[in-house]
Amino acid sequence: MYVDISEVRAVIGVTDTSVISDATITQAIQFAEDEIDRLTFTTYYPVEISGTATAGAATTITDSSKTWTTNAYAGYAVYIYSGTGKGQIREIVSNTATALTVATWATNPDATSKYIITYLNKQTLTIDGTGSYAILLQDYPIVQVDSLEIEGTAIDSDDYVVYSETGKIVLKNTASQTYFTQPIANLYPQEIEITYHWGVLPELKRGSISLNRVIKRATCLIAGLQCFTYQMGGTYDDLSTFSLPEFSGSIGQAYVNIKGVIDSLQKELEEFKKLYLGKYVYMV
């Protein structure tokens, strides 16, 4: 997840699980992730697991300090963010207690390789040619292109340029096919097949790797507001005792305090929207 349950609890100031359950917060975080993606027009790679490899091979990365459940991370992605093989992201095919298996590495990891396990934001598209030397992908920024074919002809990665932040791919004049279309004598569109990873990778700052802190904060704000929406009029009907001369009783004071927190969270979220609506954070 983009944030964990404890981070949301810290924002809303509610630690009692009988008031807001972990299940409720988890549901709110999932809603918040979708909302953040919608607001910023992309998606993000959270850090699920991190570590430093103890060994690597053509199709594996090993961390002997781990005790993973077999195949618990099949279908996730592993990203090497530092050391040998830096910048590579691969789908995890299977895993043992200490090793992740991928299809193949371009550069084999070793004991210097630092990695994370994260979501798999990967897709394969089959689209018609554009009639030009460039295509624009709908989902971006582009993290890595795994393969590109034009009418069944594989295009080597050295023969095209990827403009990550705009989702644009431009063929070089050295490519085996230099246009995303057939020659003029054959006017039907070519079939283009591309497999790629997209989204915003986590940041390495002050020696640790994490999802962008602004995105984490905004996720907590939205999740916190969603929690209050779920609970308002429910478990937040707690009463506060008061005393008057010759009389004592209880009155609902919780709403006043909650309203103050809600107003504060909403104000901060509006500031986030003013700054980042429609653009992922590092574009600013």
N, C-alpha and C positions, 0 to 999 in steps of 0.2 A: 504494500500500500504506500501511497505518497507520504503519509504520516502514520504514527502508531496511536493507539488508544490513549496512552499516557499524555501525549502531546496535546490532544484535544481536551482532555480533562484539565490540563494546566491552563488552557485558554478560557474555559468556561468556569473554572473554579469549583467543580463538583467532583469529589473523589469517592463519594458513597455510591457503591454499585446498586444499592437498593433504590436509589433515586433515579439514576440513569445507568442502565446495564451496559456491559461491554458489547453485547449484541446490538443494542441500539446505536452505540457510537460507531461500531463497524459499519452498520448500514448507512449512517450519516457520512462516513468517510467515503464510501463507495459513491454516494450521490455527489459529494463534493468533488471527487476526481473527475467525474463526467462533466460537472459544471466548469471546472478549471480548464479542461480540454476545450470545451465549447467557447469559453471566453477568450482563450489565447490561440485558438485555431490550430492546435497541435496536440501532442501527447508527450508524456514524460517517462523516463526510466528510473523508477525508485530502486534503492539499494535494499534488496531482500537479504542477501548474504554477502559478506566481503571476506577476503583473505589473501594470503600470499602463497603461491604455488610452491610445492617442494620438488616437483618434477613435471615434465611435459613430454609429449610425443606427437606424432603426426595427427592423431585424432583424439588425444586426451589432454587433460590438465589435472594434476593430482595435488591434493592438499592433505597430507597425512595427519593433520591436526583435527580433521573433521570426522564426524560420525553420522553422516547423512543416512536417511532411510532410502533403501534401494528404489530408484526411479522416481523419487519424490520431486525431482526437478526436471524430469523429462517434459519437453514442451516449453521450458523457460529459455532464457538466453544467458550466455556468459560473455562478459565484456572485460578485456584486458586493458586497464587504464594506465598501467605503469610497467616499466621493465621490458624485457624481451617480448616481442609480439604486441607492443602497445598499439591501441587503436582498433584491434580486431574484435568483432562481435560475431558470435556463432549461436545457432540454435542447439540446445542440449538434446541429444538423441536419447541418452540414458545416463544413469549414474549408479555408482556403487557407494559404499560408505565413505570413500575418500577420493574418488575420481569421477570426473565429468567426461562424457564421450560426445564428440561433435563429428560432423562429416569429415572435415579436414581443416588444418590451419595453413595459412600462407607462410607464416613463420612460427615454428614450434615454440611454445612457451617453455620456460625453465624456472629455476629456483629464484630468479629475480622478478618474475611476473606477478603483478598484483592484479586481482580480478574482483568482479562482483557478479552475483547472480541476480537477474532482474527479469522484468516482463519481456515477452517476445512480441515486439511490434514489427512484424515481418509480413509481407504479402507478395503474391505473384499476380501480376496484371496481364491480361491479354487485350490489347487495344489496336485500333486501326492507325495506320501511318498518318502523319500530318502533312506530307507533301513538302517538307523542308528538312533541314539538317538538325532540327532540335525538337524535343518534346518537353512538355511540362507535366509533372506528376501532381496529382491532386493532394496527396499527403506528403508533408515535408515538415521540418528539414530532413534531408536525406542523410542517414548515418553511414550506410554502406550499400553498394550495389553488388549482389551476389552473381547475377547473370543477366545478360541482355542478348536477345536474339531478334533478328529481322528476317521474317519469312523463313525461319528455320536455320538461318546462318548465324552462328555465334559471333558476337563482336567482342574482341579482346578489350580488357579494361584500359589498356594503353591507348586505345583508339577512340576514346570519348572523354569528355570533360564533365564532371558533376559539379553543378552550382548548388551546394547543399541548402542554403537558406531560402532559395526560391523554388526548389524542386525541378530545376532545369537540367536537362542532359543534352549536350551538343556533340555531334559526331565530328571527329577530325577528318581531314582529307586523306589520311592514311588508312582509314577503316576499310574493311572488305566491302561494305556498303556505306556510302557516304550520304544517303538520304533516307528518311523514314517514309519512302514511297517507291513504287516501281518506276523504271524508266518511262519516258513519255509515250512510248509505243504500247505500254501496258498500264492503262489508267486506273485499274482497280487498286484499292488500298492494300498495302502490305500488312501482314499480321506482326505485331510487335509483342514480344513476351519479355517481361522484366520482373525479376525478383529482387526485392530490396528491403532494408530495414529503415525505419524512419522514426523521428521523435527527437526530444532533447535529452542528451545524455547527462548523467550527474556530474557535478563539479568537484574537482580536487582542490580544496582550500585548507590551509593551515594543517597540512598533513593528513587530513581525512577526506573521504569522498562522500558526497551526499547530494540528494536532490536540491536544486536551487532553493535557497532559504526563503526568498520571496514567495515562491510557489508553495512551499511547505506552510508558511504563515497563512497564505490565502486559503489553502485547503482546510486548515484548522478553523479559520473564521467561518467558512461556509458550513463545515461539519458542525461547529458549535451552534450556529443559528438553527441548523436543521434539528439538532437534538432538542433545543428549546421548543421548536415547533411540534415535535413529537410529544413532548411532555407537558406542554402548557395545558392547564386544566385537568391534568392527570395526577402524577405523583407530586407536582408542584402546588398542591393545595395544602401544604403544611401550614399550621397555624402558630402564631406567636402569642404567648400568655402575657397579659397585662393586668395591673391592679389599679383600682380607684377606691376612694373612700366608701366603705361599706359595700364594695362590689368588686368582683374579679371575674375575668373571662378570657376569651381568646378571640383573636381577629386575624384574618389572613394578611400577613405582612410580606410573605415570600414574593408575591407578584411585583411589589414595588422594587425590591432588590433585583429581581430577574429582569424587569423592564430596563433598569439602569445598565445592566450587562449587555442586554440585547442592543440598546441604543449605541453603546460603545463599539460593539462588534460591527454593527451595520455601518457606522461612520468610517471605521477603518477599511471595511470592504469596499465602500464607495470610493475611497481614495485609491485603492488598488485598481479598481475599474478605470478610473480616470487616467492612470498612468499606463496600464497594460492591456486595456480592452482591445482585442483583435490582433495582438502581437505577442509572441513568446518573449520572455524576459530579456534574453541576451541581445535581442534586436534593438533595444532602446539605447 
